[in-house]
Amino acid sequence: MIEAASAPWLLRPSGDWGELRLLVRLASREASPGEPWEVDPQQLGLSADDLSLTWAGERRAPRALRPTRLGRGLCVARFADLPWPRSGLHYQVACGARRTPPIAIPPDPPPGEPWRFLLLSDHQQKPGVPATLAAVRRLATRRTFHGMLFAGDLCGIPDDPTAWCGRGDDRSFFDSLAAPVASLYRATQPPRLPGSDLPPRPLLISTMPLVSCIGNHEVSSLSGATPRERFLRVSPADWNHDTYMRLFHPGPDAICFAQRLGPLRLISLFVSRCWFRGEHETRSGPCYEPPGRFIFESIDPGSCQYVWLQREVARDLVRAPAVGEASPWLRIVLMHHGPYAQGHNSLPLFGEPVAYREHKITEHLMPLLEPWADLVISGHNHAVNHHELGGIHFLESSHIGVGYPPARTQAGGSAAREPLGHPSRFFLSEEGATFFATLEVRVDPGGRQGRVTIYRVLAGGACESEYAFVL
């Protein structure tokens, strides 16, 4: 017995190939501690009659199933190596006795026309999610988007299945960014013409590929009896990011990756940290920053992630245009904790940029990124922040969550507003306000130009442009 548990979502590992995934529920199967990374569906007796994808007129069975920590028999079904339809197509997923209507993937834009991308982060099932996503969907009915860049914290508690789907209030990740299962999958009917039975609202991650990075909310503890305990008990000696990796990454070792998406050259890094409560005087090692910050995945020189980034940037710069020539690529880095930050949730609060050189993220990563990156997108602080240093634009894109105005704790425990204190072009953090951003990139014989627009969400799901800058 198999049934769909989420809307499908799209990945596009290369310009020519894509991948579709969805959560499915196997009634008699629960994950175990020794569960393999992937399982062959045929070993479980599943065929295309049980679960299938019709893509470009071809019916496919899933390539693999990934068991998860989410319980209830929830697995990730992977339909991989799909020829990407540059001219667009309609696809359909059938699971058990139910199936989706035809879902449309828009074509890549013709030469001279802009590519458009949504920029989001810090979903976390916050109260502002429904209004924010209503505004995003309203904009998506008027404009075609070709991808979504998500700068971490996709969920609230990573091993809680309702963080991903099925909350019933349009705040879980897949339900809000696509549609709840009950409204998307319907009893099997005779085939209809493509486009004749489309869902009433845009299915964002079902129609555009998602590129994301790991945030601190994607990290959970190996111990704990409940999902909340597994999140709250995270410590340097006891953590994992298994659920996120099984949902969104190609394999267990792909903590960071590079890909191209239209005119974008993208690097996704695992740069995420937490405040570790305890005795910090005796703490040391590559993942510690005084006075008690812990970086989950080391970024020190010689670490696996540092060496990978060093090689990736060097290889890409070898292919760089000659001096005076325009690059056809817009080079973007996704990292949840940015090298510079400001806000109540920032570690540390933003000072003058030179002061950040003593912090690991800035000290170790910026020398690698400075000759390469055009835009660094981060999240975490639940604020909107744009500044430019050394020719690189830095955007904190944590729009969806409730705003946390920058503040510092005074003696006695009272809070005082923190001044801006750095050359920010734009900073906004308002309690209860939500925002989102878009990136539009045009490519022509003279090169490429990007424009980021930040939208304020209004009552009723409308939005208005608040601020924009050109790359």
Protein Blocks (a to p, Z undefined) as FASTA:
>chain_A
ZZdfbdcddddfbfkbccdddddddfkbccdfklcfbdcfklnopafkloccdeehiacd
dfbdcddfkgnoiacdddehiacdfkopaddddehjbccddddddddddehiacddddde
hklopaklmmmmmmmmmmmmmpccfbdcdeejjbfblmlmklmgonlnopafklmmmccf
klmpccddddddehilccfbdcfklmbccdddddfklpccfbdjbfklmmmmgcfklccf
klmmmmmmmbfklmbccddehjbccddddddddddedjfklggcjkbccehiacfbacbe
hiaklmmmmmmmmmmmmmpccehiacfbdcddddfbafbdcdjkbccddddfklmmmpmk
lmmmmmmmmmmpmbdcdehjopacdddeehiacddfblkbccdddddddehhiacdddfk
iacfbdcddehiacdddddddddfkbccdddddddddehhiacdfbdcdZZ
